[in-house]
Amino acid sequence: MGLPARLLVLLALGLFSVAVYAQERYEVDLAEIEKEIGKAADKPYAVGGFFEFQPTLLGIDRDSAFSRVRFFRRDPGSLFDQYNFRLRLEGSYKKDIFAAFFRSDTFVRNDFQGWDEDTKLFEAFVSAKPDPGFTLEAGKKITKWGKGYAWNPVSFIDRAKNPEDPTEALEGSTLMTADLIRSFDGPLKTAALSTLLLPVYEHVNAKFGELNNVNFAAKTYLLLYDTDIDFMVLTGSSRTTRYGFDFARNLTTNFEVHGEWALINNQKTRVIDRQGRMSTREAEAISYLLGLRYLTELETTYIVEYYRNGSGFTRAELKDFFDFAGASYRTFRATGDDSGLRRAQQLAEGAYGRPNAGQHYLYFRVSQKEPFDILYFTPAFTSIVNLTDASLTIIPELAYSPMTNLELRFRTVFLLGKERTDYGEKQNDYRVELRVRYHFGL
């Protein structure tokens, strides 16, 4: 382990040792908080965000398919450091029936390849609410369809979550929406209809699908017998038509069950065999999710979800990709011909490189709020298992907020699996990261 790596680990352990075992506690002045809340309520605008620094240590599996495909020209070695910086800005304004919101994200990374910067506008939209039960919105925004925690198969508009960090904000899509909501007496407490227009042109939602089309989507929401139910549909020429359904219900105060089901018509999936021949598989893709969330009296939270990814690759199809990548690497070492590796690299940056490219996954997370009476401290453990090949990732983490507006998170990510398995062929054997996030606001 090199000197930067040792410094990273020592820094992480030092910060969390001080944070977790510090005996001093700061006093909370409730009167002052109420005064600040009153001031904020008088403002028609809000501006804030956070600055984040995340040093990361990556242990590379140099014999894995994704490592060979990505680093065949420039070998980073078995271990390298990465330093990530992020600035997130967001703001809102409200006046009478009108409102506006924006969220931007600037990400800067430094690693063995040098510096890289990427700035995106995550959301920017305006809304009008002429009636309490009617809202119009236009701009770039997230729809947030689905009840799942780690995955949302019915989220036909939004980008896919990263199941390792499912609560992180995503980039939205440019669209127009109209929402109508009504309340009733009886078993049906609430009903709502959301309609959506999503244009796809060269500079508007260009990655969504076929260009020069306007797509239509709708969601019907019902609160029926204390159960949240949604029905969704997306149709148009940019993507094939798809239908969805989800639900969530509290069986007891602390025990919730939820699920999702989605059907995609004529889903086309490009696959490669071990000889490098490409073909297209076209079929109806059915995806579904079933999960539960349980909170104990000791404030331990358990989340379990099973996800069937109908758009994913079978185990045989993943093995073929790994075999093709391995054969292409051997050809490159023997002859210098990198054409096969460049094809594999393109596939790795696409569908084969998705966080969960297979078909059957299990998600498990347990977190404990303030154990041993350590205020603002939450340890957690997460695991994602590919049920087809038994490969998995395990993620122990510690989160602590030692002062107002400051969050610390230290975690390690271990990827385990045999050769030619989902997690066994990932780029990393492990990842160690410290995230320091400071929030600010006006």
Secondary structure as GFF3:
##gff-version 3
##sequence-region A 1 442
A	DSSP	alpha_helix	3	21	.	.	.	ID=ss1
A	DSSP	alpha_helix	30	42	.	.	.	ID=ss2
A	DSSP	beta_strand	45	60	.	.	.	ID=ss3
A	DSSP	alpha_helix	65	71	.	.	.	ID=ss4
A	DSSP	beta_strand	79	95	.	.	.	ID=ss5
A	DSSP	beta_strand	98	111	.	.	.	ID=ss6
A	DSSP	beta_strand	114	131	.	.	.	ID=ss7
A	DSSP	beta_strand	134	141	.	.	.	ID=ss8
A	DSSP	beta_strand	173	183	.	.	.	ID=ss9
A	DSSP	beta_strand	188	200	.	.	.	ID=ss10
A	DSSP	beta_strand	213	224	.	.	.	ID=ss11
A	DSSP	beta_strand	227	235	.	.	.	ID=ss12
A	DSSP	beta_strand	242	252	.	.	.	ID=ss13
A	DSSP	beta_strand	255	272	.	.	.	ID=ss14
A	DSSP	beta_strand	278	295	.	.	.	ID=ss15
A	DSSP	beta_strand	300	308	.	.	.	ID=ss16
A	DSSP	alpha_helix	315	335	.	.	.	ID=ss17
A	DSSP	alpha_helix	339	348	.	.	.	ID=ss18
A	DSSP	three_ten_helix	351	353	.	.	.	ID=ss19
A	DSSP	beta_strand	360	368	.	.	.	ID=ss20
A	DSSP	three_ten_helix	371	373	.	.	.	ID=ss21
A	DSSP	beta_strand	377	386	.	.	.	ID=ss22
A	DSSP	beta_strand	392	403	.	.	.	ID=ss23
A	DSSP	beta_strand	406	416	.	.	.	ID=ss24
A	DSSP	beta_strand	428	441	.	.	.	ID=ss25
###
